[in-house]
Amino acid sequence: MKDGTLRRVLDVTKLESYAFTSRDPLWWSMILMICIEGTMLGLFLVSYAYVADRVTPFPPEAIHLHVAWIATVELGLWIISCIPQRLTSVAAVRGDLRAMRRNLIIATLFSIAAVVVRIYLMKSLPFRWDAHAYGSMVWGLLAVQFTHGATSAGEDLVYVVLLFVGPVEQKHRSDIEVSAPLIYFTAIGTLVLWAVLFAPTLFGAVQ
């Protein structure tokens, strides 16, 4: 060195350019995004509780039983989609291209079906978003959480095309593995909304 001092230099040329789970910076980006979106859903739920405490009778317009069953079907589709999504994640770490293709196609089909059911569910609601405060909260919760599902399904669809069209690079394996938490988050969010908005109708708490 010009100043006569020695500096230790590390040779990182042999390190891999990709990683999985918490070793991947993209994984942390996904987790932080989920935390942000989860906080937003939490604030919506707090607002929903505020409205419920100040509206009499509550709900001012009940959700019909058949709508609650539609929501149950959607919930089932998201939960089922988590299984092939998990298998896709494991296959991505393992580097099994055939298993990635097979399981991701299945996961994507279930996700797209769930998104379609959510659209049908929102169209089947017996009130508009501007009918009353309760209607605004229900539509707001469903619409915000819908974006999570649509994003998940769209991302998986892009990866399905990539896996078949190629070229499939090593970094794409970690990208696909990282996408799994978003599906899990979508399924959990759907479960929470189902419990708050639709389970009371199914179990007779709301007539």
N, CA, C and O of each residue as an XYZ file, in Angstrom:
828
protein
N       0.835     -1.197      0.000
C       0.000      0.000      0.000
C       0.872      1.251      0.000
O       2.026      1.205      0.427
N       0.326      2.362     -0.476
C       1.117      3.581     -0.577
C       1.530      4.103      0.782
O       2.617      4.664      0.922
N       0.684      3.930      1.790
C       1.018      4.444      3.113
C       1.826      3.439      3.929
O       2.127      3.688      5.096
N       2.175      2.317      3.328
C       3.009      1.335      4.007
C       2.262      0.383      4.917
O       2.887     -0.469      5.548
N       0.918      0.499      5.008
C       0.143     -0.389      5.860
C      -0.374     -1.561      5.047
O      -0.508     -1.480      3.826
N      -0.663     -2.651      5.742
C      -1.204     -3.845      5.093
C      -2.698     -3.946      5.369
O      -3.153     -3.655      6.475
N      -3.441     -4.352      4.382
C      -4.882     -4.532      4.535
C      -5.254     -5.954      4.150
O      -4.773     -6.497      3.156
N      -6.110     -6.532      4.951
C      -6.559     -7.889      4.687
C      -7.628     -7.880      3.592
O      -8.579     -7.101      3.657
N      -7.477     -8.723      2.615
C      -8.411     -8.799      1.490
C      -9.015    -10.199      1.448
O      -8.304    -11.201      1.528
N     -10.327    -10.250      1.320
C     -11.027    -11.528      1.242
C     -11.339    -11.852     -0.213
O     -11.774    -10.985     -0.971
N     -11.117    -13.083     -0.591
C     -11.440    -13.537     -1.939
C     -12.849    -14.125     -1.931
O     -13.065    -15.216     -1.402
N     -13.802    -13.410     -2.514
C     -15.205    -13.842     -2.506
C     -15.649    -14.315     -3.887
O     -16.843    -14.481     -4.133
N     -14.720    -14.527     -4.763
C     -15.083    -14.913     -6.131
C     -15.728    -16.285     -6.203
O     -16.458    -16.579     -7.149
N     -15.462    -17.136     -5.201
C     -16.012    -18.482     -5.228
C     -17.355    -18.600     -4.498
O     -17.953    -19.676     -4.472
N     -17.825    -17.506     -3.911
C     -19.109    -17.537     -3.218
C     -20.249    -17.569     -4.232
O     -20.138    -17.009     -5.323
N     -21.345    -18.230     -3.861
C     -22.498    -18.295     -4.752
C     -23.176    -16.937     -4.855
O     -23.153    -16.150     -3.908
N     -23.774    -16.668     -5.995
C     -24.449    -15.387     -6.237
C     -25.916    -15.425     -5.843
O     -26.644    -14.463     -6.088
N     -26.361    -16.517     -5.237
C     -27.757    -16.637     -4.813
C     -27.801    -17.396     -3.493
O     -26.846    -18.082     -3.127
N     -28.911    -17.267     -2.788
C     -29.084    -17.952     -1.501
C     -30.565    -18.192     -1.286
O     -31.399    -17.760     -2.082
N     -30.885    -18.884     -0.202
C     -32.279    -19.207      0.074
C     -32.662    -18.752      1.479
O     -31.807    -18.513      2.331
N     -33.963    -18.640      1.692
C     -34.582    -18.223      2.965
C     -33.890    -16.973      3.511
O     -33.669    -16.019      2.765
N     -33.546    -16.964      4.795
C     -33.056    -15.749      5.442
C     -31.669    -15.326      4.968
O     -31.217    -14.234      5.315
N     -30.986    -16.150      4.193
C     -29.690    -15.766      3.632
C     -29.848    -14.903      2.384
O     -28.879    -14.324      1.891
N     -31.055    -14.824      1.888
C     -31.339    -14.063      0.674
C     -31.912    -12.699      1.055
O     -32.931    -12.654      1.745
N     -31.305    -11.581      0.637
C     -31.862    -10.257      0.949
C     -33.299    -10.092      0.446
O     -34.096     -9.387      1.063
N     -33.629    -10.745     -0.680
C     -34.982    -10.654     -1.212
C     -35.993    -11.271     -0.253
O     -37.136    -10.821     -0.173
N     -35.567    -12.307      0.477
C     -36.451    -12.944      1.467
C     -36.833    -11.936      2.542
O     -37.992    -11.867      2.949
N     -35.861    -11.157      3.002
C     -36.143    -10.135      4.017
C     -37.032     -9.039      3.458
O     -37.874     -8.498      4.175
N     -36.855     -8.705      2.190
C     -37.739     -7.721      1.565
C     -39.183     -8.209      1.571
O     -40.108     -7.449      1.855
N     -39.359     -9.496      1.251
C     -40.698    -10.074      1.256
C     -41.301    -10.067      2.657
O     -42.471     -9.725      2.831
N     -40.506    -10.443      3.652
C     -40.998    -10.472      5.028
C     -41.382     -9.072      5.490
O     -42.418     -8.894      6.131
N     -40.558     -8.079      5.172
C     -40.865     -6.705      5.572
C     -42.121     -6.201      4.867
O     -42.928     -5.495      5.471
N     -42.294     -6.558      3.595
C     -43.501     -6.164      2.878
C     -44.737     -6.789      3.525
O     -45.774     -6.140      3.666
N     -44.610     -8.065      3.917
C     -45.718     -8.738      4.591
C     -46.043     -8.046      5.913
O     -47.212     -7.909      6.274
N     -45.012     -7.610      6.633
C     -45.242     -6.891      7.891
C     -45.996     -5.586      7.651
O     -46.895     -5.231      8.412
N     -45.621     -4.876      6.586
C     -46.301     -3.618      6.250
C     -47.758     -3.875      5.882
O     -48.661     -3.205      6.383
N     -47.979     -4.855      5.000
C     -49.342     -5.156      4.581
C     -50.166     -5.721      5.739
O     -51.359     -5.442      5.852
N     -49.529     -6.510      6.591
C     -50.230     -7.037      7.755
C     -50.642     -5.936      8.714
O     -51.724     -5.989      9.299
N     -49.784     -4.936      8.879
C     -50.121     -3.786      9.720
C     -51.317     -3.035      9.155
O     -52.202     -2.610      9.898
N     -51.339     -2.875      7.833
C     -52.464     -2.189      7.194
C     -53.770     -2.953      7.420
O     -54.802     -2.354      7.723
N     -53.718     -4.271      7.271
C     -54.916     -5.069      7.537
C     -55.341     -4.947      8.997
O     -56.529     -4.865      9.307
N     -54.352     -4.935      9.887
C     -54.656     -4.781     11.309
C     -55.357     -3.462     11.602
O     -56.295     -3.420     12.398
N     -54.905     -2.381     10.960
C     -55.540     -1.081     11.155
C     -56.970     -1.090     10.616
O     -57.866     -0.480     11.200
N     -57.174     -1.782      9.501
C     -58.533     -1.919      8.963
C     -59.427     -2.653      9.960
O     -60.578     -2.270     10.171
N     -58.891     -3.704     10.569
C     -59.683     -4.473     11.531
C     -60.008     -3.656     12.777
O     -61.097     -3.781     13.337
N     -59.072     -2.824     13.209
C     -59.341     -1.924     14.335
C     -60.455     -0.949     13.972
O     -61.336     -0.668     14.784
N     -60.407     -0.438     12.744
C     -61.464      0.468     12.282
C     -62.811     -0.254     12.218
O     -63.851      0.317     12.544
N     -62.772     -1.517     11.794
C     -63.991     -2.325     11.742
C     -64.584     -2.478     13.147
O     -65.795     -2.351     13.331
N     -63.726     -2.750     14.134
C     -64.193     -2.883     15.519
C     -64.766     -1.558     16.024
O     -65.747     -1.550     16.768
N     -64.164     -0.451     15.627
C     -64.662      0.874     16.019
C     -66.067      1.101     15.471
O     -66.957      1.566     16.183
N     -66.252      0.765     14.191
C     -67.573      0.924     13.575
C     -68.590      0.012     14.258
O     -69.721      0.421     14.524
N     -68.180     -1.234     14.541
C     -69.096     -2.194     15.179
C     -69.563     -1.706     16.539
O     -70.686     -1.996     16.953
N     -68.703     -0.961     17.240
C     -69.039     -0.481     18.581
C     -69.976      0.721     18.545
O     -70.572      1.076     19.562
N     -70.108      1.349     17.376
C     -70.872      2.588     17.293
C     -72.043      2.535     16.323
O     -72.699      3.549     16.087
N     -72.309      1.372     15.766
C     -73.434      1.218     14.847
C     -74.468      0.287     15.478
O     -74.137     -0.816     15.911
N     -75.712      0.737     15.527
C     -76.803     -0.059     16.082
C     -77.981     -0.034     15.110
O     -78.455      1.048     14.763
N     -78.464     -1.186     14.662
C     -77.932     -2.531     14.955
C     -76.690     -2.815     14.101
O     -76.463     -2.187     13.067
N     -75.915     -3.761     14.562
C     -74.719     -4.149     13.804
C     -74.778     -5.647     13.538
O     -75.009     -6.431     14.459
N     -74.574     -6.045     12.299
C     -74.409     -5.185     11.120
C     -75.741     -4.597     10.668
O     -76.787     -5.211     10.876
N     -75.716     -3.421     10.056
C     -76.975     -2.813      9.601
C     -77.627     -3.592      8.467
O     -78.835     -3.487      8.252
N     -76.833     -4.371      7.746
C     -77.343     -5.191      6.641
C     -76.558     -6.499      6.642
O     -75.362     -6.513      6.353
N     -77.226     -7.578      6.964
C     -76.539     -8.853      7.157
C     -76.025     -9.431      5.848
O     -76.614     -9.241      4.784
N     -74.915    -10.137      5.958
C     -74.367    -10.883      4.819
C     -75.141    -12.188      4.686
O     -75.314    -12.913      5.666
N     -75.605    -12.486      3.481
C     -76.427    -13.666      3.258
C     -75.610    -14.952      3.454
O     -74.385    -14.962      3.330
N     -76.326    -16.016      3.761
C     -75.658    -17.289      4.035
C     -74.901    -17.806      2.814
O     -73.800    -18.338      2.950
N     -75.477    -17.656      1.633
C     -74.797    -18.178      0.442
C     -73.500    -17.406      0.156
O     -72.554    -17.962     -0.402
N     -73.463    -16.112      0.545
C     -72.238    -15.330      0.390
C     -71.162    -15.848      1.341
O     -69.988    -15.926      0.980
N     -71.568    -16.199      2.550
C     -70.621    -16.751      3.521
C     -70.043    -18.076      3.033
O     -68.874    -18.374      3.279
N     -70.853    -18.867      2.346
C     -70.356    -20.134      1.795
C     -69.388    -19.894      0.642
O     -68.426    -20.643      0.472
N     -69.636    -18.866     -0.139
C     -68.690    -18.508     -1.201
C     -67.337    -18.143     -0.578
O     -66.286    -18.555     -1.069
N     -67.379    -17.371      0.504
C     -66.146    -17.003      1.200
C     -65.435    -18.233      1.758
O     -64.205    -18.278      1.792
N     -66.191    -19.216      2.188
C     -65.601    -20.448      2.713
C     -64.900    -21.230      1.609
O     -63.828    -21.799      1.820
N     -65.512    -21.253      0.435
C     -64.875    -21.918     -0.711
C     -63.556    -21.232     -1.048
O     -62.549    -21.896     -1.296
N     -63.567    -19.908     -1.057
C     -62.330    -19.178     -1.354
C     -61.245    -19.492     -0.328
O     -60.089    -19.716     -0.687
N     -61.619    -19.507      0.936
C     -60.658    -19.824      1.988
C     -60.051    -21.202      1.766
O     -58.841    -21.383      1.901
N     -60.897    -22.176      1.425
C     -60.401    -23.527      1.176
C     -59.412    -23.575      0.027
O     -58.423    -24.304      0.090
N     -59.670    -22.801     -1.026
C     -58.771    -22.773     -2.178
C     -57.406    -22.213     -1.802
O     -56.380    -22.738     -2.234
N     -57.386    -21.146     -0.997
C     -56.104    -20.573     -0.589
C     -55.326    -21.521      0.310
O     -54.109    -21.651      0.179
N     -56.025    -22.181      1.220
C     -55.337    -23.119      2.114
C     -54.748    -24.284      1.320
O     -53.613    -24.697      1.563
N     -55.519    -24.809      0.374
C     -55.030    -25.916     -0.447
C     -53.828    -25.476     -1.285
O     -52.887    -26.246     -1.476
N     -53.862    -24.242     -1.783
C     -52.770    -23.761     -2.639
C     -51.442    -23.695     -1.899
O     -50.379    -23.734     -2.519
N     -51.501    -23.595     -0.574
C     -50.262    -23.525      0.212
C     -49.464    -24.829      0.110
O     -48.239    -24.814      0.231
N     -50.145    -25.951     -0.109
C     -49.452    -27.243     -0.154
C     -48.548    -27.347     -1.373
O     -47.349    -27.573     -1.212
N     -49.077    -27.191     -2.596
C     -48.170    -27.239     -3.757
C     -47.170    -26.085     -3.763
O     -46.075    -26.214     -4.309
N     -47.546    -24.951     -3.153
C     -46.600    -23.835     -3.088
C     -45.396    -24.214     -2.220
O     -44.256    -23.883     -2.545
N     -45.662    -24.900     -1.130
C     -44.579    -25.360     -0.263
C     -43.713    -26.387     -0.988
O     -42.486    -26.358     -0.887
N     -44.353    -27.284     -1.711
C     -43.604    -28.282     -2.473
C     -42.752    -27.623     -3.560
O     -41.645    -28.076     -3.849
N     -43.274    -26.557     -4.156
C     -42.500    -25.810     -5.147
C     -41.277    -25.176     -4.507
O     -40.185    -25.191     -5.076
N     -41.470    -24.617     -3.311
C     -40.358    -23.993     -2.599
C     -39.260    -25.005     -2.283
O     -38.074    -24.718     -2.450
N     -39.660    -26.182     -1.828
C     -38.688    -27.234     -1.515
C     -37.961    -27.686     -2.783
O     -36.749    -27.903     -2.769
N     -38.710    -27.825     -3.873
C     -38.109    -28.240     -5.140
C     -37.139    -27.192     -5.667
O     -36.129    -27.532     -6.284
N     -37.442    -25.919     -5.426
C     -36.550    -24.849     -5.869
C     -35.217    -24.912     -5.146
O     -34.166    -24.739     -5.762
N     -35.251    -25.155     -3.856
C     -34.007    -25.293     -3.085
C     -33.227    -26.515     -3.560
O     -31.999    -26.489     -3.645
N     -33.949    -27.575     -3.863
C     -33.319    -28.818     -4.310
C     -32.829    -28.730     -5.747
O     -31.939    -29.481     -6.146
N     -33.403    -27.816     -6.529
C     -33.029    -27.681     -7.932
C     -33.735    -28.665     -8.842
O     -33.226    -28.998     -9.912
N     -34.908    -29.136     -8.425
C     -35.676    -30.110     -9.202
C     -36.641    -29.353    -10.114
O     -37.717    -28.945     -9.678
N     -36.261    -29.168    -11.365
C     -37.042    -28.361    -12.293
C     -38.404    -28.981    -12.582
O     -39.402    -28.263    -12.647
N     -38.464    -30.280    -12.755
C     -39.743    -30.938    -13.059
C     -40.735    -30.766    -11.921
O     -41.909    -30.474    -12.146
N     -40.254    -30.949    -10.699
C     -41.140    -30.778     -9.539
C     -41.567    -29.323     -9.396
O     -42.706    -29.049     -9.017
N     -40.680    -28.399     -9.691
C     -41.034    -26.980     -9.638
C     -42.157    -26.680    -10.615
O     -43.134    -26.019    -10.262
N     -42.019    -27.167    -11.844
C     -43.045    -26.926    -12.854
C     -44.383    -27.516    -12.434
O     -45.411    -26.840    -12.461
N     -44.355    -28.789    -12.046
C     -45.594    -29.490    -11.712
C     -46.323    -28.826    -10.544
O     -47.516    -28.537    -10.635
N     -45.614    -28.591     -9.466
C     -46.256    -28.066     -8.266
C     -46.661    -26.607     -8.410
O     -47.680    -26.185     -7.865
N     -45.864    -25.836     -9.145
C     -46.213    -24.428     -9.304
C     -47.439    -24.259    -10.199
O     -48.237    -23.346     -9.984
N     -47.596    -25.118    -11.191
C     -48.813    -25.077    -12.014
C     -50.037    -25.337    -11.139
O     -51.041    -24.632    -11.242
N     -49.951    -26.341    -10.287
C     -51.082    -26.670     -9.405
C     -51.381    -25.511     -8.461
O     -52.536    -25.122     -8.290
N     -50.333    -24.961     -7.851
C     -50.510    -23.837     -6.929
C     -51.127    -22.638     -7.635
O     -52.002    -21.971     -7.084
N     -50.671    -22.367     -8.850
C     -51.178    -21.217     -9.602
C     -52.643    -21.399     -9.968
O     -53.420    -20.447     -9.896
N     -53.029    -22.606    -10.359
C     -54.434    -22.862    -10.712
C     -55.350    -22.630     -9.509
O     -56.415    -22.026     -9.640
N     -54.931    -23.110     -8.343
C     -55.730    -22.888     -7.136
C     -55.788    -21.397     -6.785
O     -56.834    -20.897     -6.374
N     -54.668    -20.692     -6.948
C     -54.627    -19.266     -6.626
C     -55.528    -18.470     -7.557
O     -56.274    -17.598     -7.112
N     -55.461    -18.769     -8.840
C     -56.312    -18.065     -9.803
C     -57.786    -18.353     -9.513
O     -58.626    -17.456     -9.579
N     -58.088    -19.603     -9.192
C     -59.472    -19.952     -8.848
C     -59.942    -19.165     -7.633
O     -61.080    -18.696     -7.598
N     -59.069    -19.017     -6.634
C     -59.424    -18.265     -5.425
C     -59.666    -16.792     -5.748
O     -60.580    -16.180     -5.195
N     -58.859    -16.222     -6.634
C     -59.036    -14.824     -7.035
C     -60.379    -14.649     -7.747
O     -61.093    -13.676     -7.503
N     -60.717    -15.586     -8.623
C     -61.999    -15.516     -9.333
C     -63.162    -15.611     -8.347
O     -64.149    -14.886     -8.473
N     -63.041    -16.504     -7.369
C     -64.098    -16.642     -6.363
C     -64.234    -15.364     -5.542
O     -65.344    -14.964     -5.191
N     -63.091    -14.714     -5.230
C     -63.162    -13.455     -4.478
C     -63.913    -12.383     -5.274
O     -64.705    -11.633     -4.704
N     -63.676    -12.307     -6.565
C     -64.394    -11.337     -7.395
C     -65.894    -11.627     -7.368
O     -66.713    -10.718     -7.234
N     -66.238    -12.911     -7.497
C     -67.650    -13.310     -7.435
C     -68.245    -13.002     -6.068
O     -69.399    -12.586     -5.964
N     -67.451    -13.209     -5.020
C     -67.892    -12.918     -3.656
C     -68.232    -11.438     -3.494
O     -69.276    -11.092     -2.941
N     -67.355    -10.575     -3.976
C     -67.593     -9.140     -3.829
C     -68.805     -8.692     -4.635
O     -69.538     -7.797     -4.215
N     -69.016     -9.311     -5.790
C     -70.193     -8.980     -6.592
C     -71.472     -9.481     -5.933
O     -72.555     -8.962     -6.204
N     -71.354    -10.491     -5.066
C     -72.528    -11.083     -4.423
C     -72.915    -10.395     -3.120
O     -73.958    -10.713     -2.550
N     -72.103     -9.465     -2.639
C     -72.441     -8.764     -1.399
C     -73.762     -8.021     -1.565
O     -74.008     -7.459     -2.632
N     -74.616     -8.000     -0.549
C     -75.941     -7.386     -0.681
C     -75.929     -5.866     -0.523
O     -76.993     -5.250     -0.456
N     -74.750     -5.252     -0.463
C     -74.665     -3.801     -0.302
C     -73.445     -3.281     -1.066
O     -72.482     -4.007     -1.315
N     -73.524     -1.990     -1.428
C     -72.409     -1.333     -2.092
C     -71.418     -0.814     -1.056
O     -71.705     -0.770      0.141
N     -70.245     -0.422     -1.549
C     -69.220      0.076     -0.639
C     -69.621      1.395      0.022
O     -69.132      1.722      1.103
N     -70.518      2.159     -0.632
C     -70.916      3.461     -0.102
C     -72.293      3.429      0.547
O     -72.886      4.481      0.783
N     -72.807      2.242      0.839
C     -74.151      2.138      1.429
C     -74.167      2.632      2.874
O     -75.110      3.304      3.291
N     -73.139      2.303      3.628
C     -73.037      2.696      5.033
C     -71.605      2.434      5.484
O     -70.801      1.894      4.723
N     -71.287      2.813      6.711
C     -69.926      2.646      7.230
C     -69.521      1.180      7.267
O     -68.379      0.829      6.969
N     -70.478      0.327      7.639
C     -70.196     -1.113      7.663
C     -69.849     -1.620      6.266
O     -68.900     -2.386      6.099
N     -70.615     -1.194      5.268
C     -70.333     -1.597      3.899
C     -68.957     -1.136      3.444
O     -68.248     -1.870      2.755
N     -68.579      0.077      3.826
C     -67.259      0.594      3.459
C     -66.149     -0.244      4.071
O     -65.129     -0.498      3.429
N     -66.347     -0.675      5.318
C     -65.316     -1.478      5.982
C     -65.211     -2.859      5.353
O     -64.105     -3.356      5.139
N     -66.340     -3.484      5.054
C     -66.320     -4.822      4.445
C     -65.654     -4.768      3.081
O     -64.775     -5.574      2.776
N     -66.079     -3.810      2.258
C     -65.480     -3.679      0.928
C     -64.002     -3.323      1.016
O     -63.189     -3.833      0.244
N     -63.657     -2.455      1.949
C     -62.259     -2.065      2.111
C     -61.376     -3.234      2.493
O     -60.302     -3.418      1.921
N     -61.823     -4.028      3.463
C     -61.058     -5.206      3.885
C     -60.889     -6.202      2.742
O     -59.792     -6.703      2.496
N     -61.993     -6.481      2.047
C     -61.933     -7.459      0.957
C     -61.087     -6.958     -0.210
O     -60.358     -7.732     -0.830
N     -61.184     -5.662     -0.509
C     -60.444     -5.112     -1.651
C     -58.941     -5.068     -1.373
O     -58.136     -5.424     -2.233
N     -58.568     -4.632     -0.173
C     -57.145     -4.567      0.161
C     -56.527     -5.958      0.176
O     -55.439     -6.173     -0.358
N     -57.230     -6.895      0.792
C     -56.681     -8.241      0.861
C     -56.735     -8.941     -0.492
O     -55.969     -9.870     -0.747
N     -57.641     -8.492     -1.357
C     -57.698     -9.030     -2.710
C     -56.410     -8.748     -3.473
O     -55.955     -9.576     -4.262
N     -55.821     -7.573     -3.237
C     -54.578     -7.244     -3.935
C     -53.465     -8.219     -3.586
O     -52.615     -8.514     -4.425
N     -53.463     -8.725     -2.352
C     -52.453     -9.713     -1.968
C     -52.634    -11.000     -2.778
O     -51.669    -11.567     -3.290
N     -53.869    -11.444     -2.883
C     -54.142    -12.666     -3.633
C     -53.850    -12.518     -5.111
O     -53.258    -13.405     -5.725
N     -54.267    -11.391     -5.687
C     -54.023    -11.167     -7.112
C     -52.533    -11.078     -7.405
O     -52.062    -11.588     -8.421
N     -51.793    -10.428     -6.511
C     -50.339    -10.337     -6.676
C     -49.690    -11.708     -6.592
O     -48.799    -12.030     -7.379
N     -50.136    -12.512     -5.639
C     -49.587    -13.860     -5.478
C     -49.830    -14.705     -6.717
O     -48.918    -15.356     -7.226
N     -51.069    -14.689     -7.198
C     -51.409    -15.487     -8.370
C     -50.664    -14.994     -9.609
O     -50.172    -15.795    -10.404
N     -50.583    -13.673     -9.770
C     -49.879    -13.119    -10.921
C     -48.395    -13.436    -10.908
O     -47.807    -13.737    -11.946
N     -47.795    -13.369     -9.733
C     -46.371    -13.689     -9.612
C     -46.113    -15.150     -9.948
O     -45.162    -15.470    -10.661
N     -46.952    -16.025     -9.441
C     -46.792    -17.451     -9.746
C     -46.963    -17.717    -11.230
O     -46.242    -18.536    -11.799
N     -47.913    -17.031    -11.869
C     -48.139    -17.227    -13.299
C     -46.901    -16.826    -14.108
O     -46.535    -17.498    -15.072
N     -46.270    -15.734    -13.707
C     -45.040    -15.305    -14.384
C     -43.950    -16.360    -14.242
O     -43.230    -16.648    -15.198
N     -43.830    -16.936    -13.045
C     -42.802    -17.952    -12.819
C     -43.098    -19.241    -13.588
O     -42.178    -19.923    -14.040
N     -44.373    -19.570    -13.734
C     -44.722    -20.756    -14.532
C     -44.244    -20.571    -15.972
O     -43.645    -21.474    -16.557
N     -44.515    -19.402    -16.531
C     -44.061    -19.117    -17.901
C     -42.541    -19.189    -17.979
O     -41.989    -19.757    -18.921
N     -41.873    -18.617    -16.994
C     -40.408    -18.629    -16.978
C     -39.863    -20.051    -16.935
O     -38.902    -20.370    -17.635
N     -40.474    -20.910    -16.115
C     -39.980    -22.275    -15.964
C     -40.092    -23.077    -17.259
O     -39.313    -24.002    -17.486
N     -41.052    -22.728    -18.101
C     -41.229    -23.462    -19.349
C     -40.535    -22.796    -20.534
O     -40.049    -23.478    -21.436
N     -40.490    -21.474    -20.533
C     -39.884    -20.752    -21.655
C     -38.377    -20.613    -21.461
O     -37.600    -20.727    -22.410
N     -37.971    -20.359    -20.188
C     -36.560    -20.217    -19.873
C     -35.966    -18.921    -20.402
O     -36.681    -18.082    -20.951
N     -34.658    -18.756    -20.238
C     -33.779    -19.687    -19.522
C     -33.967    -19.588    -18.010
O     -34.158    -18.498    -17.472
N     -33.912    -20.726    -17.332
C     -34.067    -20.768    -15.885
C     -32.673    -20.701    -15.256
O     -31.905    -21.660    -15.322
N     -32.364    -19.570    -14.653
C     -31.074    -19.375    -14.025
C     -31.145    -19.750    -12.550
O     -32.225    -19.921    -11.985
N     -29.962    -19.873    -11.941
C     -29.916    -20.264    -10.531
C     -30.634    -19.252     -9.645
O     -31.276    -19.632     -8.666
N     -30.531    -17.968     -9.982
C     -31.162    -16.940     -9.157
C     -32.682    -17.060     -9.170
O     -33.349    -16.641     -8.224
N     -33.228    -17.630    -10.243
C     -34.674    -17.787    -10.327
C     -35.182    -18.801     -9.303
O     -36.319    -18.711     -8.842
N     -34.338    -19.755     -8.955
C     -34.729    -20.726     -7.914
C     -34.994    -20.020     -6.593
O     -35.985    -20.305     -5.921
N     -34.117    -19.105     -6.222
C     -34.317    -18.380     -4.964
C     -35.507    -17.429     -5.069
O     -36.219    -17.214     -4.087
N     -35.728    -16.854     -6.262
C     -36.890    -15.981     -6.453
C     -38.190    -16.751     -6.227
O     -39.103    -16.258     -5.565
N     -38.267    -17.948     -6.774
C     -39.466    -18.768     -6.631
C     -39.640    -19.219     -5.185
O     -40.756    -19.257     -4.666
N     -38.538    -19.555     -4.547
C     -38.611    -19.981     -3.145
C     -39.098    -18.849     -2.253
O     -39.823    -19.084     -1.286
N     -38.700    -17.621     -2.575
C     -39.074    -16.451     -1.783
C     -40.557    -16.099     -1.952
O     -41.149    -15.482     -1.067
N     -41.155    -16.484     -3.073
C     -42.551    -16.126     -3.330
C     -43.529    -16.883     -2.437
O     -44.679    -16.465     -2.299
N     -43.099    -17.980     -1.832
C     -44.007    -18.793     -1.020
C     -44.606    -18.037      0.170
O     -45.806    -18.171      0.411
N     -43.821    -17.239      0.935
C     -44.429    -16.551      2.080
C     -45.605    -15.659      1.737
O     -46.494    -15.464      2.566
N     -45.629    -15.109      0.518
C     -46.753    -14.251      0.139
C     -48.041    -15.054      0.023
O     -49.112    -14.567      0.385
N     -47.943    -16.283     -0.479
C     -49.122    -17.156     -0.538
C     -49.582    -17.503      0.869
O     -50.779    -17.488      1.153
N     -48.635    -17.817      1.756
C     -49.004    -18.138      3.140
C     -49.701    -16.940      3.792
O     -50.705    -17.092      4.488
N     -49.152    -15.755      3.552
C     -49.740    -14.538      4.120
C     -51.146    -14.311      3.579
O     -52.043    -13.911      4.322
N     -51.339    -14.562      2.297
C     -52.657    -14.404      1.692
C     -53.661    -15.372      2.314
O     -54.796    -14.997      2.609
N     -53.231    -16.623      2.510
C     -54.119    -17.618      3.120
C     -54.475    -17.231      4.556
O     -55.629    -17.360      4.964
N     -53.495    -16.759      5.321
C     -53.758    -16.351      6.710
C     -54.680    -15.141      6.743
O     -55.603    -15.080      7.555
N     -54.429    -14.172      5.855
C     -55.292    -12.996      5.800
C     -56.721    -13.353      5.431
O     -57.668    -12.802      5.992
N     -56.880    -14.278      4.486
C     -58.213    -14.731      4.103
C     -58.915    -15.412      5.262
O     -60.117    -15.233      5.460
N     -58.168    -16.190      6.025
C     -58.733    -16.860      7.205
C     -59.220    -15.845      8.233
O     -60.299    -16.004      8.803
N     -58.428    -14.803      8.470
C     -58.810    -13.774      9.439
C     -60.086    -13.062      8.989
O     -61.004    -12.866      9.786
N     -60.144    -12.675      7.716
C     -61.337    -11.994      7.214
C     -62.550    -12.909      7.246
O     -63.659    -12.471      7.555
N     -62.339    -14.172      6.927
C     -63.457    -15.127      6.989
C     -63.997    -15.219      8.412
O     -65.211    -15.233      8.618
N     -63.100    -15.281      9.392
C     -63.521    -15.396     10.790
C     -64.271    -14.154     11.258
O     -65.216    -14.259     12.041
N     -63.863    -12.991     10.789
C     -64.473    -11.735     11.238
C     -65.764    -11.437     10.488
O     -66.758    -11.048     11.101
N     -65.762    -11.616      9.163
C     -66.878    -11.161      8.339
C     -67.933    -12.229      8.060
O     -69.120    -11.917      7.968
N     -67.507    -13.483      7.925
C     -68.420    -14.502      7.407
C     -68.750    -15.626      8.388
O     -69.840    -16.196      8.331
N     -67.831    -15.944      9.273
C     -68.098    -17.021     10.231
C     -69.328    -16.738     11.110
O     -70.089    -17.665     11.388
N     -69.552    -15.484     11.557
C     -70.766    -15.229     12.336
C     -72.052    -15.620     11.623
O     -72.985    -16.107     12.262
N     -72.118    -15.415     10.306
C     -73.294    -15.807      9.540
C     -73.406    -17.324      9.460
O     -74.491    -17.885      9.614
N     -72.268    -17.988      9.216
C     -72.284    -19.455      9.100
C     -72.698    -20.131     10.391
O     -73.396    -21.145     10.366
N     -72.277    -19.583     11.519
C     -72.551    -20.217     12.795
C     -73.736    -19.620     13.531
O     -73.949    -19.895     14.712
N     -74.509    -18.799     12.826
C     -75.778    -18.350     13.378
C     -75.715    -17.143     14.280
O     -76.729    -16.763     14.865
N     -74.540    -16.522     14.413
C     -74.457    -15.335     15.259
C     -75.156    -14.146     14.626
O     -75.630    -13.240     15.311
N     -75.210    -14.173     13.277
C     -75.907    -13.121     12.522
C     -76.953    -13.802     11.661
O     -76.625    -14.731     10.923
N     -78.161    -13.380     11.733
C     -79.258    -13.968     10.963
C     -79.540    -13.106      9.735
O     -80.431    -13.426      8.948
